[in-house]
Amino acid sequence: MHLDTRQLKNFIIDSGLVSRAVLDRIEKEGEEKNRYVGDILVSEGFLSEDDMRRAEAYVLGISFVDLKDTEIDFDVLSCISEPVARTQHIVSYRKTSTTLEVAMLNINALQFITVSTHTILPRLTSKESLRSALLQYQKKLKIKFGDIIKREVGVINNEQLIINKKLTEDASMIKIVETIIEHALIQGASDIHIEPQSNEIIVRYRIDSMLHDAIVLPKKLGPWILTRIKILANLKLDEQQLPQDGQCIIVLNNEKILFCISVLPVYYGEKIVIHFLREIVTGWTLENMGLQGRNLESVYSALKQKSGIILTTGPAKSGTTTTLYTLIDILNKPGTNTCTIEDPIEHHIPHISQTQIKIDIGRTFSNVLRSLMHQDPDIIMVSEIFDEETAYLMMNAARTGCTMLSALHDDSSVKALGQFAHLGIPRELIANTVTIIIGQRLVRRLGDIKEQYFLTADEITTLRKIVDLDRVLPVLKEERIVSLDGEWATIPFYRPKTSNKEGGYTGLVGLYEVLKISPTIRDLILKGAHSSEIEDHAKKEGMVTLLEDGIIKAVQGITTLQEILGPLHK
């Protein structure tokens, strides 16, 4: 099914949604940057995502459906597995003996489903509608898995446990561990924490960066669960005094998932943390991650260059790895030799040569990078810069015409420049090879059940002490987020409705600042300018800081002031 962009353009103009002049400009921009016109219309604020989908549905000749108040039979919902539904934004909601109706955000999601016995009837839907349907997976499967946990624990409690019995090989114990893992994935967790207490075992899931209590298990099951997980990760069973780390790959619902497992001795035993990494992830876009406006334009501009270093920076779990994978996915085209050096390889990407670091056998970042330079590379991603040798090799590779991508951990894009100085890299090399630095944080995304409110005069005064509101307001007007006569007292912010029992947040979104190494910034680097001076000049050239990007997203209703002020001012 193909979307005719010319028909889409005519429909939008005829409907009076956007003027012909604006659409002509955006169409030209889309051709120059190889971007879909609809994405530009949404990113620049001319249309909401849902309005765009309604227009697409009309042009495609398919229905637009709303599932917010629809109770979907679980057997119908299960025709598409939860991981596919969640990652590809598609659900099945109605079924007959010959047809299956599916609702999605993007018609391209059809390629990810195969139901050979039924004719697929595609429909487009809204974000809120899809989220409502996805929640039905969680609610129904939570009940199902909760019952499994209770039943299997009951079986074990009723058994007469013999001290030499290998309970870790017992079907009930295997089922409990599998169920904990599957339950966590269904809830959208990124990590499982299994924590021994004095009288019980507490299982917690990290969902949208927050830890939530999930399950409480009997204390006596702790050693058996620990042993079972150590077996999965090939860890030493008799080691109880030292930390251990391991990995394993498990296939669930036809999806390969890498489990990074850490075991740490604590007061009441050994604590287990399991981190999930999807083996194959596709469909990332800079827009979906949260890049927009000036920041988005700066990144696309940097990607057009044929050499140089593109850096991401931020604290742990700030999304830098996802940004790197997204950038390399955009850059990786037929005709390019694209390679990565990683520790660990978090996602497998087709048509890219990926190398896993193994320090114990001498396969280090610098050694692999030196070898890669003999393999005619066009693009190389190094997952993180740890030492002077790696940084120096990367910069020399960039000087010879290779595009390099990597991450540095620091508080901001400007401060990341100082990391190279600490590593002993000459200023001339930094100034002439680094193209752009993307600073980022992750905050919780505000859900659909939200309400508007306005800042009081005192709140505006307090906020001014934290962020330069006089810099942010022109950006809001330029991006058409607020009216040209808008003032802070009349600009709405958003927060979860107090009646929202689900917490009001769903998923994560990035806050970004993008430092372009312009001729002025390059000169400042060469003369050894302080980071504050570089930041001041970058702002004069239009750089939007992390905090300013957060304020913009709070005005858009993407997140809240409480979220952005927390991560950036801890």
C-alpha positions, 0 to 999 in steps of 0.5 A, spaced: 500 500 500 503 506 497 501 513 500 501 518 494 504 524 497 501 529 491 494 526 493 496 528 500 498 535 499 492 536 495 488 534 500 491 538 505 491 544 501 483 543 499 482 542 507 485 548 509 489 545 514 496 548 511 497 553 505 499 552 498 505 556 499 507 553 506 506 546 503 511 548 497 516 550 501 516 544 506 515 539 499 522 542 497 525 541 504 523 534 504 526 533 497 533 536 499 533 532 506 530 526 503 524 527 509 517 525 508 513 531 508 508 529 513 514 528 518 516 536 517 509 538 517 508 535 524 515 537 527 514 544 525 507 544 528 503 545 522 499 539 524 498 534 530 500 527 529 493 525 529 491 530 524 496 527 519 494 520 520 487 522 519 489 525 512 493 519 510 487 515 512 483 519 507 488 519 501 489 511 502 482 510 502 482 506 509 478 507 515 481 511 521 479 508 528 478 510 535 479 504 540 479 508 546 473 505 549 473 498 545 474 492 549 478 487 545 478 480 546 484 477 548 485 472 543 484 477 538 489 482 541 494 476 541 494 475 534 499 480 534 505 479 539 505 484 545 513 486 543 511 487 536 505 491 537 509 495 542 515 496 538 511 497 531 505 501 534 500 496 531 494 492 534 489 487 532 482 489 534 477 485 530 476 478 527 472 474 523 473 467 520 476 470 514 479 477 516 483 481 521 482 488 522 489 491 525 490 499 527 496 502 527 500 509 527 504 508 520 502 503 514 509 501 514 507 497 520 504 491 516 510 488 514 511 486 521 505 482 521 504 475 518 497 472 519 496 467 513 489 464 515 486 471 514 485 477 510 488 483 513 484 489 513 489 495 515 486 501 519 490 508 522 489 510 529 491 515 534 496 515 539 492 515 545 487 510 541 493 505 540 496 506 547 489 504 550 489 498 546 496 496 548 494 497 556 489 491 555 495 487 553 498 489 560 492 488 564 490 482 562 497 478 561 499 481 568 493 477 571 495 471 567 502 471 569 500 473 576 496 467 577 502 463 574 506 465 579 501 464 585 500 457 582 507 455 581 509 458 588 504 454 591 506 447 588 513 449 591 510 450 597 506 444 597 512 440 596 517 436 601 523 440 599 529 435 600 536 438 601 539 435 595 534 436 590 536 440 584 530 445 584 533 449 579 531 444 574 524 443 577 519 445 572 516 450 577 522 454 578 524 454 571 516 457 570 517 462 575 524 465 573 521 465 565 514 468 568 518 474 572 522 475 565 516 475 561 512 479 565 517 485 566 518 485 558 510 485 558 510 491 562 515 495 558 521 494 563 528 495 561 531 492 568 529 487 573 531 487 580 531 481 585 533 483 592 533 479 598 530 482 604 530 479 611 524 475 610 522 475 603 525 476 596 522 483 592 522 483 585 522 490 582 521 493 575 524 499 572 519 502 567 520 509 564 526 510 568 522 509 575 523 502 579 516 499 581 515 493 586 512 488 582 512 481 586 514 479 593 516 471 593 518 467 599 525 468 602 526 460 601 526 461 593 531 466 593 537 461 593 534 457 587 532 463 583 539 465 584 542 459 581 537 458 576 539 465 573 547 464 574 546 457 570 543 462 564 548 467 564 554 461 565 556 464 572 560 460 577 555 457 582 559 456 588 562 464 588 558 468 593 563 473 595 565 477 589 560 480 584 559 477 577 557 479 570 554 475 565 550 475 558 545 470 555 540 471 549 533 468 550 528 468 544 521 470 546 515 471 542 520 470 536 524 476 538 531 475 540 533 479 547 540 480 550 540 479 557 546 483 561 546 479 568 549 482 574 550 479 581 552 483 587 553 480 594 549 484 599 547 483 606 541 478 606 544 474 600 546 476 593 542 481 589 540 480 581 539 485 576 537 483 569 538 489 563 534 487 557 537 489 550 533 487 544 538 484 539 534 487 533 531 494 533 529 498 527 524 504 526 528 509 530 527 516 528 530 522 530 524 526 531 521 520 535 526 520 540 525 528 541 529 532 536 526 537 533 526 545 531 533 548 531 536 541 534 534 537 529 536 541 523 543 542 526 544 534 526 541 533 519 546 538 517 552 534 520 550 528 517 550 531 510 558 532 511 562 526 508 567 526 514 568 528 521 566 526 528 559 526 531 559 525 538 553 524 543 554 526 551 550 525 557 550 521 564 549 513 564 542 511 561 541 518 558 540 515 551 546 516 548 547 509 545 540 509 542 542 516 539 548 513 536 544 507 533 539 512 530 545 516 527 548 510 524 542 507 521 541 513 517 548 514 515 548 506 513 546 506 505 548 501 500 555 503 497 558 504 504 562 500 508 559 501 515 563 498 522 562 499 529 566 497 535 562 496 541 562 493 548 557 490 548 553 490 542 547 492 544 543 491 537 544 487 531 543 491 525 543 488 518 549 490 513 553 493 518 560 489 521 559 489 528 565 488 533 565 486 540 570 488 545 574 483 549 579 486 553 582 479 556 584 477 549 587 484 547 581 486 543 581 493 545 577 499 542 584 502 539 587 495 537 580 494 533 580 501 530 587 500 528 585 494 524 579 497 521 582 503 518 585 497 513 578 495 511 576 501 507 571 504 512 566 509 510 563 510 517 565 507 524 561 507 530 565 507 537 561 506 542 565 510 547 571 513 548 575 511 554 582 513 553 587 518 549 589 512 544 582 511 542 580 518 541 587 520 537 586 514 532 578 516 531 581 523 530 586 521 525 581 517 521 576 523 521 582 527 518 582 521 512 575 522 510 571 517 515 565 519 518 566 517 526 561 516 531 562 516 539 559 517 546 563 521 551 560 521 558 559 529 561 554 534 563 553 538 557 555 538 549 560 544 551 563 540 557 565 534 553 570 538 549 574 539 555 574 531 556 579 531 550 583 536 553 583 531 559 585 526 555 591 530 552 588 531 545 591 537 541 586 543 540 588 543 533 586 536 532 579 537 536 577 543 532 579 540 525 575 534 526 569 534 531 563 536 527 557 536 532 556 534 539 549 532 541 548 533 549 542 529 552 538 527 558 531 522 558 525 524 562 518 521 562 513 523 557 507 526 559 501 521 557 494 523 554 490 524 560 493 531 562 490 538 563 493 545 562 495 550 567 498 557 567 504 559 571 503 564 576 507 571 577 511 568 582 512 561 579 515 565 572 520 569 577 522 563 580 523 560 573 527 566 570 532 564 575 533 557 573 533 559 565 533 565 560 526 565 558 527 571 554 531 566 550 526 561 550 520 565 548 523 567 541 524 560 539 517 558 541 514 563 536 519 561 531 517 554 531 510 556 531 509 553 538 505 559 541 502 565 538 506 571 536 503 575 541 504 570 546 507 571 553 509 567 559 503 569 563 498 566 557 502 560 555 499 554 558 503 548 561 501 541 562 501 536 568 497 529 569 490 530 571 489 528 578 484 523 577 489 519 572 491 512 576 496 510 572 501 516 574 500 520 568 507 518 564 508 513 558 515 512 556 521 516 555 523 522 551 530 526 550 532 533 551 537 535 547 542 541 546 546 541 539 553 544 539 555 545 532 563 546 531 562 553 527 568 557 525 567 561 531 567 555 536 573 552 532 577 559 533 575 559 541 577 551 541 584 553 538 585 559 543 583 554 549 577 558 551 573 556 557 567 552 556 563 558 559 565 562 553 564 557 548 557 556 551 556 563 550 558 564 543 554 557 541 548 561 544 549 567 540 549 562 534 542 559 536 544 553 540 538 551 544 540 548 551 538 542 554 534 546 559 531 550 554 529 544 550 526 542 556 522 548 557 519 548 550 517 540 550 513 542 557 510 548 553 508 543 548 505 538 553 510 532 551 513 533 558 512 537 565 516 542 568 517 537 574 520 532 570 525 537 566 527 541 573 529 534 576 534 531 572 537 537 570 538 540 577 539 534 581 
